[in-house]
Structure formats: structure tokens, C-alpha cells
Amino acid sequence: MSLARTPGVGLTGLNGQLIEVEADVGNGIPAFLLLGLPDAALNESRERIRSAAWNSGIPLPNRRLTVNLTPATMHRSGSGFDLAIL
């Protein structure tokens, strides 16, 4: 298994809050799981990330990809975390 972490910033109004994006590549049925109170736009990031990786020539592994956005208590929205997830 591989685990990677990167920081990000989530906005609540005009206030910024640090977000940690954790990605794990593991064994299992190939899937892309997004955890941590994502909204509909953030759930759609799966396809945006796959398309961006494909068009950039970055191969995504055909394995189980789990992405966690912490802290889980903060609601996130929009496409602002796509780069951190990729």
C-alpha cells in the first residue's frame, strides 16, 4: 500500500481552514473512493481527475484509490481540491 498526504485550504465564507488530503493506493477491486463530507461537485472530481491524468499522460493505477479529506467535520464544495487529489 502507498499513502501520500498534501495540505490544502478550504474556504468557509472568507475564512480559510487547513485541509489535509490523504490518498491511499491499495489492493482490492479497482475503485475511486472520496471520503470526508464531499458535495456533488466534489464527487464529480473523480471524472475530472481521471480525465486530467489521462490527458497529461499520468497513468492512474488500476487499483483501489481512497482519498480522505480531513477534518471530516468541515463541509467542502467545488473543484478546488482536484489538484491536491491528483
N, CA, C and O atoms as a CHARMM CRD file, in Angstrom:
* protein
*
  344
    1    1 MET  N      0.83300  -1.18200   0.00000 PROA 1      0.00000
    2    1 MET  CA     0.00000   0.00000   0.00000 PROA 1      0.00000
    3    1 MET  C      0.87300   1.23800   0.00000 PROA 1      0.00000
    4    1 MET  O      1.98400   1.24000   0.52900 PROA 1      0.00000
    5    2 SER  N      0.34300   2.29100  -0.60600 PROA 2      0.00000
    6    2 SER  CA     1.04100   3.57600  -0.65500 PROA 2      0.00000
    7    2 SER  C      0.13300   4.64100  -0.06300 PROA 2      0.00000
    8    2 SER  O     -1.06900   4.66200  -0.32900 PROA 2      0.00000
    9    3 LEU  N      0.70600   5.51600   0.73200 PROA 3      0.00000
   10    3 LEU  CA    -0.05000   6.60200   1.33900 PROA 3      0.00000
   11    3 LEU  C      0.68500   7.90400   1.07800 PROA 3      0.00000
   12    3 LEU  O      1.89900   7.99200   1.25700 PROA 3      0.00000
   13    4 ALA  N     -0.06400   8.91400   0.65100 PROA 4      0.00000
   14    4 ALA  CA     0.51900  10.24000   0.41800 PROA 4      0.00000
   15    4 ALA  C     -0.37400  11.27700   1.07800 PROA 4      0.00000
   16    4 ALA  O     -1.59100  11.10600   1.14600 PROA 4      0.00000
   17    5 ARG  N      0.23400  12.35600   1.56400 PROA 5      0.00000
   18    5 ARG  CA    -0.50400  13.45200   2.20200 PROA 5      0.00000
   19    5 ARG  C     -0.04900  14.76500   1.60300 PROA 5      0.00000
   20    5 ARG  O      1.12900  14.95300   1.30100 PROA 5      0.00000
   21    6 THR  N     -1.01200  15.68200   1.43400 PROA 6      0.00000
   22    6 THR  CA    -0.68200  17.02900   0.98300 PROA 6      0.00000
   23    6 THR  C     -1.66400  18.00400   1.63300 PROA 6      0.00000
   24    6 THR  O     -2.82600  17.65600   1.84200 PROA 6      0.00000
   25    7 PRO  N     -1.21900  19.20700   1.95000 PROA 7      0.00000
   26    7 PRO  CA    -2.13200  20.17700   2.55800 PROA 7      0.00000
   27    7 PRO  C     -2.93700  20.91800   1.49200 PROA 7      0.00000
   28    7 PRO  O     -2.55100  20.97900   0.32500 PROA 7      0.00000
   29    8 GLY  N     -4.04200  21.46800   1.91700 PROA 8      0.00000
   30    8 GLY  CA    -4.89300  22.30400   1.08200 PROA 8      0.00000
   31    8 GLY  C     -5.59900  23.31000   1.97000 PROA 8      0.00000
   32    8 GLY  O     -5.45800  23.27600   3.19300 PROA 8      0.00000
   33    9 VAL  N     -6.34800  24.19300   1.36200 PROA 9      0.00000
   34    9 VAL  CA    -7.10200  25.18900   2.11700 PROA 9      0.00000
   35    9 VAL  C     -8.55000  25.14200   1.64500 PROA 9      0.00000
   36    9 VAL  O     -8.82800  25.21300   0.44800 PROA 9      0.00000
   37   10 GLY  N     -9.46100  25.02100   2.59400 PROA 10     0.00000
   38   10 GLY  CA   -10.88100  25.07700   2.31200 PROA 10     0.00000
   39   10 GLY  C    -11.43900  26.39500   2.80100 PROA 10     0.00000
   40   10 GLY  O    -11.04900  26.88500   3.86000 PROA 10     0.00000
   41   11 LEU  N    -12.34600  26.96900   2.03900 PROA 11     0.00000
   42   11 LEU  CA   -12.92900  28.25100   2.40500 PROA 11     0.00000
   43   11 LEU  C    -14.31000  28.07200   3.00000 PROA 11     0.00000
   44   11 LEU  O    -15.14200  27.32800   2.48000 PROA 11     0.00000
   45   12 THR  N    -14.53500  28.76700   4.09600 PROA 12     0.00000
   46   12 THR  CA   -15.85000  28.89500   4.69800 PROA 12     0.00000
   47   12 THR  C    -16.12600  30.38500   4.74600 PROA 12     0.00000
   48   12 THR  O    -15.65700  31.08000   5.64700 PROA 12     0.00000
   49   13 GLY  N    -16.88300  30.87500   3.78200 PROA 13     0.00000
   50   13 GLY  CA   -17.04800  32.32400   3.65100 PROA 13     0.00000
   51   13 GLY  C    -15.72100  32.92600   3.24700 PROA 13     0.00000
   52   13 GLY  O    -15.15600  32.55000   2.22100 PROA 13     0.00000
   53   14 LEU  N    -15.21600  33.85700   4.04100 PROA 14     0.00000
   54   14 LEU  CA   -13.92000  34.47400   3.77600 PROA 14     0.00000
   55   14 LEU  C    -12.79900  33.87700   4.61000 PROA 14     0.00000
   56   14 LEU  O    -11.64600  34.29300   4.49400 PROA 14     0.00000
   57   15 ASN  N    -13.12800  32.91400   5.44200 PROA 15     0.00000
   58   15 ASN  CA   -12.13900  32.29600   6.32300 PROA 15     0.00000
   59   15 ASN  C    -11.57200  31.03000   5.68900 PROA 15     0.00000
   60   15 ASN  O    -12.31000  30.21000   5.14300 PROA 15     0.00000
   61   16 GLY  N    -10.25700  30.88600   5.77000 PROA 16     0.00000
   62   16 GLY  CA    -9.60200  29.69000   5.26900 PROA 16     0.00000
   63   16 GLY  C     -9.32400  28.71400   6.39500 PROA 16     0.00000
   64   16 GLY  O     -9.01900  29.11600   7.51800 PROA 16     0.00000
   65   17 GLN  N     -9.43100  27.43900   6.09100 PROA 17     0.00000
   66   17 GLN  CA    -9.12600  26.39400   7.06200 PROA 17     0.00000
   67   17 GLN  C     -8.24700  25.35800   6.38300 PROA 17     0.00000
   68   17 GLN  O     -8.51700  24.94500   5.25500 PROA 17     0.00000
   69   18 LEU  N     -7.18900  24.93900   7.07700 PROA 18     0.00000
   70   18 LEU  CA    -6.29300  23.93600   6.51700 PROA 18     0.00000
   71   18 LEU  C     -7.00600  22.59800   6.38200 PROA 18     0.00000
   72   18 LEU  O     -7.70500  22.14700   7.28900 PROA 18     0.00000
   73   19 ILE  N     -6.81100  21.98200   5.23300 PROA 19     0.00000
   74   19 ILE  CA    -7.37000  20.67300   4.91800 PROA 19     0.00000
   75   19 ILE  C     -6.20600  19.76400   4.59400 PROA 19     0.00000
   76   19 ILE  O     -5.26000  20.18200   3.92700 PROA 19     0.00000
   77   20 GLU  N     -6.25900  18.54200   5.05000 PROA 20     0.00000
   78   20 GLU  CA    -5.24400  17.56200   4.67300 PROA 20     0.00000
   79   20 GLU  C     -5.88600  16.56500   3.72300 PROA 20     0.00000
   80   20 GLU  O     -6.92800  15.98200   4.02100 PROA 20     0.00000
   81   21 VAL  N     -5.24900  16.38100   2.57800 PROA 21     0.00000
   82   21 VAL  CA    -5.71600  15.42400   1.58200 PROA 21     0.00000
   83   21 VAL  C     -4.81300  14.20300   1.67100 PROA 21     0.00000
   84   21 VAL  O     -3.61000  14.29300   1.42500 PROA 21     0.00000
   85   22 GLU  N     -5.39700  13.06600   2.02100 PROA 22     0.00000
   86   22 GLU  CA    -4.65900  11.81200   2.11900 PROA 22     0.00000
   87   22 GLU  C     -5.12700  10.88800   0.99700 PROA 22     0.00000
   88   22 GLU  O     -6.32800  10.71800   0.78600 PROA 22     0.00000
   89   23 ALA  N     -4.19400  10.30400   0.29400 PROA 23     0.00000
   90   23 ALA  CA    -4.52900   9.37200  -0.78200 PROA 23     0.00000
   91   23 ALA  C     -3.83700   8.04500  -0.51700 PROA 23     0.00000
   92   23 ALA  O     -2.65200   8.00200  -0.18600 PROA 23     0.00000
   93   24 ASP  N     -4.58500   6.97300  -0.66500 PROA 24     0.00000
   94   24 ASP  CA    -4.06500   5.63500  -0.43600 PROA 24     0.00000
   95   24 ASP  C     -4.33900   4.79000  -1.67000 PROA 24     0.00000
   96   24 ASP  O     -5.46100   4.76600  -2.17600 PROA 24     0.00000
   97   25 VAL  N     -3.32500   4.10400  -2.14800 PROA 25     0.00000
   98   25 VAL  CA    -3.46700   3.15100  -3.24400 PROA 25     0.00000
   99   25 VAL  C     -3.31700   1.77700  -2.63300 PROA 25     0.00000
  100   25 VAL  O     -2.26200   1.43100  -2.10200 PROA 25     0.00000
  101   26 GLY  N     -4.38400   0.99400  -2.71200 PROA 26     0.00000
  102   26 GLY  CA    -4.35800  -0.31400  -2.07900 PROA 26     0.00000
  103   26 GLY  C     -4.85200  -1.40300  -2.99500 PROA 26     0.00000
  104   26 GLY  O     -5.27600  -1.15000  -4.12300 PROA 26     0.00000
  105   27 ASN  N     -4.79100  -2.61700  -2.49300 PROA 27     0.00000
  106   27 ASN  CA    -5.28900  -3.76700  -3.23400 PROA 27     0.00000
  107   27 ASN  C     -6.79300  -3.85300  -3.09100 PROA 27     0.00000
  108   27 ASN  O     -7.36800  -3.30700  -2.14900 PROA 27     0.00000
  109   28 GLY  N     -7.41200  -4.51700  -3.99900 PROA 28     0.00000
  110   28 GLY  CA    -8.85200  -4.69000  -3.95800 PROA 28     0.00000
  111   28 GLY  C     -9.45900  -4.41200  -5.32100 PROA 28     0.00000
  112   28 GLY  O     -8.74700  -4.18600  -6.29900 PROA 28     0.00000
  113   29 ILE  N    -10.75900  -4.43000  -5.37100 PROA 29     0.00000
  114   29 ILE  CA   -11.47400  -4.14700  -6.61100 PROA 29     0.00000
  115   29 ILE  C    -11.18100  -2.70300  -7.00600 PROA 29     0.00000
  116   29 ILE  O    -11.30400  -1.81100  -6.16600 PROA 29     0.00000
  117   30 PRO  N    -10.79300  -2.43900  -8.26700 PROA 30     0.00000
  118   30 PRO  CA   -10.49000  -1.06700  -8.67800 PROA 30     0.00000
  119   30 PRO  C    -11.67200  -0.13400  -8.42100 PROA 30     0.00000
  120   30 PRO  O    -12.79500  -0.39900  -8.85100 PROA 30     0.00000
  121   31 ALA  N    -11.40000   0.95400  -7.71800 PROA 31     0.00000
  122   31 ALA  CA   -12.43100   1.93400  -7.37800 PROA 31     0.00000
  123   31 ALA  C    -11.75100   3.24900  -7.02900 PROA 31     0.00000
  124   31 ALA  O    -10.54700   3.29300  -6.77800 PROA 31     0.00000
  125   32 PHE  N    -12.53500   4.31600  -7.01600 PROA 32     0.00000
  126   32 PHE  CA   -12.05500   5.63100  -6.60800 PROA 32     0.00000
  127   32 PHE  C    -13.02400   6.10300  -5.53700 PROA 32     0.00000
  128   32 PHE  O    -14.14900   6.49500  -5.84800 PROA 32     0.00000
  129   33 LEU  N    -12.60000   6.07000  -4.27700 PROA 33     0.00000
  130   33 LEU  CA   -13.45500   6.45300  -3.15700 PROA 33     0.00000
  131   33 LEU  C    -13.03700   7.81300  -2.63500 PROA 33     0.00000
  132   33 LEU  O    -11.84700   8.07500  -2.45900 PROA 33     0.00000
  133   34 LEU  N    -14.00600   8.68100  -2.38500 PROA 34     0.00000
  134   34 LEU  CA   -13.75500  10.01700  -1.86400 PROA 34     0.00000
  135   34 LEU  C    -14.49200  10.14100  -0.53800 PROA 34     0.00000
  136   34 LEU  O    -15.71800  10.03200  -0.49100 PROA 34     0.00000
  137   35 LEU  N    -13.73900  10.37100   0.55000 PROA 35     0.00000
  138   35 LEU  CA   -14.29600  10.41900   1.89500 PROA 35     0.00000
  139   35 LEU  C    -14.15100  11.81000   2.49100 PROA 35     0.00000
  140   35 LEU  O    -13.25800  12.55900   2.09400 PROA 35     0.00000
  141   36 GLY  N    -15.00800  12.16800   3.43400 PROA 36     0.00000
  142   36 GLY  CA   -14.86100  13.42000   4.17300 PROA 36     0.00000
  143   36 GLY  C    -15.85200  14.49600   3.79800 PROA 36     0.00000
  144   36 GLY  O    -15.43700  15.61400   3.49200 PROA 36     0.00000
  145   37 LEU  N    -17.12800  14.21800   3.80700 PROA 37     0.00000
  146   37 LEU  CA   -18.21600  15.16800   3.53500 PROA 37     0.00000
  147   37 LEU  C    -18.10300  15.90200   2.19400 PROA 37     0.00000
  148   37 LEU  O    -18.21300  17.12800   2.16300 PROA 37     0.00000
  149   38 PRO  N    -17.88700  15.18700   1.09500 PROA 38     0.00000
  150   38 PRO  CA   -17.85000  15.88000  -0.19500 PROA 38     0.00000
  151   38 PRO  C    -19.25400  16.21900  -0.66900 PROA 38     0.00000
  152   38 PRO  O    -20.20400  15.50500  -0.34700 PROA 38     0.00000
  153   39 ASP  N    -19.40200  17.31300  -1.43700 PROA 39     0.00000
  154   39 ASP  CA   -20.68900  17.62300  -2.04200 PROA 39     0.00000
  155   39 ASP  C    -20.71100  17.03300  -3.45000 PROA 39     0.00000
  156   39 ASP  O    -19.77400  16.33700  -3.84400 PROA 39     0.00000
  157   40 ALA  N    -21.77600  17.30600  -4.21400 PROA 40     0.00000
  158   40 ALA  CA   -21.91700  16.72000  -5.54500 PROA 40     0.00000
  159   40 ALA  C    -20.77300  17.13100  -6.47300 PROA 40     0.00000
  160   40 ALA  O    -20.26000  16.29800  -7.22100 PROA 40     0.00000
  161   41 ALA  N    -20.36900  18.40100  -6.43500 PROA 41     0.00000
  162   41 ALA  CA   -19.28200  18.86300  -7.30600 PROA 41     0.00000
  163   41 ALA  C    -17.96700  18.18100  -6.96100 PROA 41     0.00000
  164   41 ALA  O    -17.17000  17.88500  -7.85100 PROA 41     0.00000
  165   42 LEU  N    -17.73600  17.93000  -5.68800 PROA 42     0.00000
  166   42 LEU  CA   -16.50200  17.26100  -5.28300 PROA 42     0.00000
  167   42 LEU  C    -16.55600  15.78400  -5.64800 PROA 42     0.00000
  168   42 LEU  O    -15.52500  15.19900  -5.98000 PROA 42     0.00000
  169   43 ASN  N    -17.73100  15.17000  -5.59200 PROA 43     0.00000
  170   43 ASN  CA   -17.86100  13.78400  -6.03400 PROA 43     0.00000
  171   43 ASN  C    -17.58500  13.65200  -7.52400 PROA 43     0.00000
  172   43 ASN  O    -17.07100  12.62500  -7.96700 PROA 43     0.00000
  173   44 GLU  N    -17.91900  14.67800  -8.30400 PROA 44     0.00000
  174   44 GLU  CA   -17.64700  14.66500  -9.73800 PROA 44     0.00000
  175   44 GLU  C    -16.16400  14.81000 -10.03400 PROA 44     0.00000
  176   44 GLU  O    -15.74000  14.60100 -11.17100 PROA 44     0.00000
  177   45 SER  N    -15.36800  15.16400  -9.03200 PROA 45     0.00000
  178   45 SER  CA   -13.93500  15.32300  -9.24500 PROA 45     0.00000
  179   45 SER  C    -13.28600  14.01900  -9.67700 PROA 45     0.00000
  180   45 SER  O    -12.22200  14.04100 -10.29500 PROA 45     0.00000
  181   46 ARG  N    -13.90000  12.88600  -9.36900 PROA 46     0.00000
  182   46 ARG  CA   -13.35500  11.60700  -9.81000 PROA 46     0.00000
  183   46 ARG  C    -13.13600  11.59700 -11.31200 PROA 46     0.00000
  184   46 ARG  O    -12.06600  11.22100 -11.79100 PROA 46     0.00000
  185   47 GLU  N    -14.15600  12.01300 -12.05100 PROA 47     0.00000
  186   47 GLU  CA   -14.04500  12.01800 -13.51100 PROA 47     0.00000
  187   47 GLU  C    -13.10900  13.11200 -14.00700 PROA 47     0.00000
  188   47 GLU  O    -12.37600  12.90400 -14.97400 PROA 47     0.00000
  189   48 ARG  N    -13.12100  14.27900 -13.35800 PROA 48     0.00000
  190   48 ARG  CA   -12.19200  15.34400 -13.75900 PROA 48     0.00000
  191   48 ARG  C    -10.75400  14.91000 -13.53900 PROA 48     0.00000
  192   48 ARG  O     -9.88500  15.20800 -14.35800 PROA 48     0.00000
  193   49 ILE  N    -10.49100  14.21100 -12.44500 PROA 49     0.00000
  194   49 ILE  CA    -9.13500  13.75500 -12.13600 PROA 49     0.00000
  195   49 ILE  C     -8.69900  12.66400 -13.10900 PROA 49     0.00000
  196   49 ILE  O     -7.56600  12.68000 -13.58900 PROA 49     0.00000
  197   50 ARG  N     -9.57500  11.73200 -13.40100 PROA 50     0.00000
  198   50 ARG  CA    -9.24200  10.69000 -14.37800 PROA 50     0.00000
  199   50 ARG  C     -8.93900  11.30600 -15.74400 PROA 50     0.00000
  200   50 ARG  O     -7.97300  10.91000 -16.39700 PROA 50     0.00000
  201   51 SER  N     -9.74800  12.26400 -16.18000 PROA 51     0.00000
  202   51 SER  CA    -9.52600  12.91800 -17.47500 PROA 51     0.00000
  203   51 SER  C     -8.22300  13.70500 -17.48100 PROA 51     0.00000
  204   51 SER  O     -7.47100  13.64900 -18.45400 PROA 51     0.00000
  205   52 ALA  N     -7.94900  14.43700 -16.40600 PROA 52     0.00000
  206   52 ALA  CA    -6.71900  15.22700 -16.33000 PROA 52     0.00000
  207   52 ALA  C     -5.49500  14.31900 -16.33900 PROA 52     0.00000
  208   52 ALA  O     -4.50300  14.62600 -17.00000 PROA 52     0.00000
  209   53 ALA  N     -5.55300  13.21200 -15.61800 PROA 53     0.00000
  210   53 ALA  CA    -4.42700  12.28300 -15.59700 PROA 53     0.00000
  211   53 ALA  C     -4.21800  11.66100 -16.97300 PROA 53     0.00000
  212   53 ALA  O     -3.08700  11.55500 -17.44600 PROA 53     0.00000
  213   54 TRP  N     -5.29700  11.25600 -17.60700 PROA 54     0.00000
  214   54 TRP  CA    -5.21400  10.63900 -18.93500 PROA 54     0.00000
  215   54 TRP  C     -4.61700  11.61900 -19.94400 PROA 54     0.00000
  216   54 TRP  O     -3.72200  11.25200 -20.70500 PROA 54     0.00000
  217   55 ASN  N     -5.10400  12.86000 -19.95900 PROA 55     0.00000
  218   55 ASN  CA    -4.63400  13.85900 -20.91300 PROA 55     0.00000
  219   55 ASN  C     -3.21500  14.33000 -20.62700 PROA 55     0.00000
  220   55 ASN  O     -2.54500  14.84400 -21.52300 PROA 55     0.00000
  221   56 SER  N     -2.74600  14.16400 -19.39400 PROA 56     0.00000
  222   56 SER  CA    -1.38800  14.55600 -19.03100 PROA 56     0.00000
  223   56 SER  C     -0.39800  13.41000 -19.18500 PROA 56     0.00000
  224   56 SER  O      0.80600  13.59900 -19.01600 PROA 56     0.00000
  225   57 GLY  N     -0.89600  12.24100 -19.50000 PROA 57     0.00000
  226   57 GLY  CA    -0.02400  11.08200 -19.63900 PROA 57     0.00000
  227   57 GLY  C      0.38500  10.47000 -18.31600 PROA 57     0.00000
  228   57 GLY  O      1.35100   9.70800 -18.26100 PROA 57     0.00000
  229   58 ILE  N     -0.33300  10.78900 -17.24300 PROA 58     0.00000
  230   58 ILE  CA    -0.05600  10.21700 -15.92600 PROA 58     0.00000
  231   58 ILE  C     -0.93700   8.98000 -15.76400 PROA 58     0.00000
  232   58 ILE  O     -2.16200   9.09800 -15.73500 PROA 58     0.00000
  233   59 PRO  N     -0.34200   7.81200 -15.66000 PROA 59     0.00000
  234   59 PRO  CA    -1.17200   6.61700 -15.52200 PROA 59     0.00000
  235   59 PRO  C     -1.71400   6.46900 -14.10200 PROA 59     0.00000
  236   59 PRO  O     -0.94600   6.44400 -13.14100 PROA 59     0.00000
  237   60 LEU  N     -3.01800   6.37200 -13.97500 PROA 60     0.00000
  238   60 LEU  CA    -3.61400   6.05800 -12.67500 PROA 60     0.00000
  239   60 LEU  C     -3.61600   4.54500 -12.52400 PROA 60     0.00000
  240   60 LEU  O     -3.97300   3.83200 -13.46200 PROA 60     0.00000
  241   61 PRO  N     -3.22800   4.05200 -11.37300 PROA 61     0.00000
  242   61 PRO  CA    -3.16700   2.59500 -11.20600 PROA 61     0.00000
  243   61 PRO  C     -4.56400   1.98200 -11.24700 PROA 61     0.00000
  244   61 PRO  O     -5.53900   2.58900 -10.80500 PROA 61     0.00000
  245   62 ASN  N     -4.63700   0.79300 -11.77700 PROA 62     0.00000
  246   62 ASN  CA    -5.90100   0.06600 -11.84000 PROA 62     0.00000
  247   62 ASN  C     -6.08500  -0.69200 -10.52300 PROA 62     0.00000
  248   62 ASN  O     -6.19700  -1.91800 -10.49500 PROA 62     0.00000
  249   63 ARG  N     -6.11100   0.08000  -9.43500 PROA 63     0.00000
  250   63 ARG  CA    -6.22900  -0.46200  -8.08400 PROA 63     0.00000
  251   63 ARG  C     -7.24000   0.38100  -7.31300 PROA 63     0.00000
  252   63 ARG  O     -7.87200   1.27300  -7.87800 PROA 63     0.00000
  253   64 ARG  N     -7.38400   0.10400  -6.05800 PROA 64     0.00000
  254   64 ARG  CA    -8.33400   0.81800  -5.20600 PROA 64     0.00000
  255   64 ARG  C     -7.69700   2.11900  -4.72600 PROA 64     0.00000
  256   64 ARG  O     -6.70600   2.09100  -3.99700 PROA 64     0.00000
  257   65 LEU  N     -8.26300   3.26500  -5.13200 PROA 65     0.00000
  258   65 LEU  CA    -7.78500   4.58600  -4.73600 PROA 65     0.00000
  259   65 LEU  C     -8.75600   5.16200  -3.71200 PROA 65     0.00000
  260   65 LEU  O     -9.94300   5.32400  -3.99600 PROA 65     0.00000
  261   66 THR  N     -8.25400   5.46600  -2.53600 PROA 66     0.00000
  262   66 THR  CA    -9.07300   6.05800  -1.48200 PROA 66     0.00000
  263   66 THR  C     -8.49400   7.41900  -1.14000 PROA 66     0.00000
  264   66 THR  O     -7.31200   7.53500  -0.81400 PROA 66     0.00000
  265   67 VAL  N     -9.32800   8.45200  -1.21500 PROA 67     0.00000
  266   67 VAL  CA    -8.90500   9.81300  -0.90300 PROA 67     0.00000
  267   67 VAL  C     -9.73900  10.29500   0.27200 PROA 67     0.00000
  268   67 VAL  O    -10.96700  10.22200   0.24800 PROA 67     0.00000
  269   68 ASN  N     -9.05700  10.79200   1.30600 PROA 68     0.00000
  270   68 ASN  CA    -9.71900  11.27300   2.50900 PROA 68     0.00000
  271   68 ASN  C     -9.39600  12.75600   2.68700 PROA 68     0.00000
  272   68 ASN  O     -8.23800  13.16200   2.58700 PROA 68     0.00000
  273   69 LEU  N    -10.41400  13.55200   2.94700 PROA 69     0.00000
  274   69 LEU  CA   -10.25100  14.98000   3.20600 PROA 69     0.00000
  275   69 LEU  C    -10.54500  15.22000   4.67900 PROA 69     0.00000
  276   69 LEU  O    -11.66300  14.99100   5.14000 PROA 69     0.00000
  277   70 THR  N     -9.53500  15.68500   5.42200 PROA 70     0.00000
  278   70 THR  CA    -9.72800  15.91700   6.85200 PROA 70     0.00000
  279   70 THR  C     -9.51900  17.38200   7.16600 PROA 70     0.00000
  280   70 THR  O     -8.70400  18.01600   6.49500 PROA 70     0.00000
  281   71 PRO  N    -10.18600  17.95500   8.12300 PROA 71     0.00000
  282   71 PRO  CA   -11.08000  17.33900   9.09500 PROA 71     0.00000
  283   71 PRO  C    -12.44000  17.01700   8.47700 PROA 71     0.00000
  284   71 PRO  O    -12.94300  17.75400   7.62900 PROA 71     0.00000
  285   72 ALA  N    -13.01200  15.92500   8.90900 PROA 72     0.00000
  286   72 ALA  CA   -14.27800  15.45300   8.34200 PROA 72     0.00000
  287   72 ALA  C    -15.45500  16.32700   8.74000 PROA 72     0.00000
  288   72 ALA  O    -16.51700  16.23900   8.12300 PROA 72     0.00000
  289   73 THR  N    -15.29500  17.16800   9.75300 PROA 73     0.00000
  290   73 THR  CA   -16.41600  17.99100  10.21600 PROA 73     0.00000
  291   73 THR  C    -16.67300  19.19300   9.31900 PROA 73     0.00000
  292   73 THR  O    -17.74100  19.79800   9.40000 PROA 73     0.00000
  293   74 MET  N    -15.72300  19.55000   8.47100 PROA 74     0.00000
  294   74 MET  CA   -15.89300  20.71100   7.59500 PROA 74     0.00000
  295   74 MET  C    -16.47600  20.27000   6.26300 PROA 74     0.00000
  296   74 MET  O    -15.93200  19.37500   5.61700 PROA 74     0.00000
  297   75 HSD  N    -17.57100  20.88100   5.84500 PROA 75     0.00000
  298   75 HSD  CA   -18.18300  20.56900   4.55900 PROA 75     0.00000
  299   75 HSD  C    -17.39200  21.24800   3.45400 PROA 75     0.00000
  300   75 HSD  O    -17.08700  22.43700   3.54600 PROA 75     0.00000
  301   76 ARG  N    -17.05900  20.50100   2.41000 PROA 76     0.00000
  302   76 ARG  CA   -16.29700  21.04800   1.28900 PROA 76     0.00000
  303   76 ARG  C    -17.13600  21.04400   0.03200 PROA 76     0.00000
  304   76 ARG  O    -18.01700  20.20100  -0.14200 PROA 76     0.00000
  305   77 SER  N    -16.85600  21.99600  -0.84700 PROA 77     0.00000
  306   77 SER  CA   -17.60400  22.05400  -2.10200 PROA 77     0.00000
  307   77 SER  C    -16.70200  22.57800  -3.20700 PROA 77     0.00000
  308   77 SER  O    -15.67100  23.19800  -2.94400 PROA 77     0.00000
  309   78 GLY  N    -17.10000  22.32400  -4.44100 PROA 78     0.00000
  310   78 GLY  CA   -16.39000  22.86000  -5.59500 PROA 78     0.00000
  311   78 GLY  C    -15.23900  21.99500  -6.05500 PROA 78     0.00000
  312   78 GLY  O    -15.02500  20.88800  -5.56000 PROA 78     0.00000
  313   79 SER  N    -14.50100  22.53000  -7.01900 PROA 79     0.00000
  314   79 SER  CA   -13.41600  21.77400  -7.65300 PROA 79     0.00000
  315   79 SER  C    -12.04000  22.20500  -7.15400 PROA 79     0.00000
  316   79 SER  O    -11.03200  21.86200  -7.77200 PROA 79     0.00000
  317   80 GLY  N    -11.97500  22.94600  -6.05400 PROA 80     0.00000
  318   80 GLY  CA   -10.72000  23.47500  -5.56600 PROA 80     0.00000
  319   80 GLY  C     -9.73400  22.44400  -5.04400 PROA 80     0.00000
  320   80 GLY  O     -8.56600  22.77400  -4.84100 PROA 80     0.00000
  321   81 PHE  N    -10.16300  21.20400  -4.82000 PROA 81     0.00000
  322   81 PHE  CA    -9.27200  20.17800  -4.28600 PROA 81     0.00000
  323   81 PHE  C     -8.79100  19.20600  -5.34500 PROA 81     0.00000
  324   81 PHE  O     -8.06200  18.26600  -5.02800 PROA 81     0.00000
  325   82 ASP  N     -9.18400  19.41000  -6.60500 PROA 82     0.00000
  326   82 ASP  CA    -8.81100  18.47800  -7.66700 PROA 82     0.00000
  327   82 ASP  C     -7.31000  18.32900  -7.81800 PROA 82     0.00000
  328   82 ASP  O     -6.81500  17.20900  -7.94500 PROA 82     0.00000
  329   83 LEU  N     -6.57700  19.42700  -7.80600 PROA 83     0.00000
  330   83 LEU  CA    -5.12800  19.36000  -7.97600 PROA 83     0.00000
  331   83 LEU  C     -4.46900  18.62900  -6.81500 PROA 83     0.00000
  332   83 LEU  O     -3.56200  17.82200  -7.02200 PROA 83     0.00000
  333   84 ALA  N     -4.91900  18.90500  -5.60200 PROA 84     0.00000
  334   84 ALA  CA    -4.35200  18.23100  -4.43600 PROA 84     0.00000
  335   84 ALA  C     -4.64000  16.72300  -4.47500 PROA 84     0.00000
  336   84 ALA  O     -3.81300  15.92400  -4.03500 PROA 84     0.00000
  337   85 ILE  N     -5.79200  16.33900  -4.99300 PROA 85     0.00000
  338   85 ILE  CA    -6.14100  14.92500  -5.08400 PROA 85     0.00000
  339   85 ILE  C     -5.32000  14.24200  -6.16400 PROA 85     0.00000
  340   85 ILE  O     -4.89500  13.10000  -5.98700 PROA 85     0.00000
  341   86 LEU  N     -5.09100  14.92500  -7.28200 PROA 86     0.00000
  342   86 LEU  CA    -4.32300  14.34000  -8.38200 PROA 86     0.00000
  343   86 LEU  C     -2.89400  14.15800  -7.98200 PROA 86     0.00000
  344   86 LEU  O     -2.08800  13.67700  -8.77800 PROA 86     0.00000
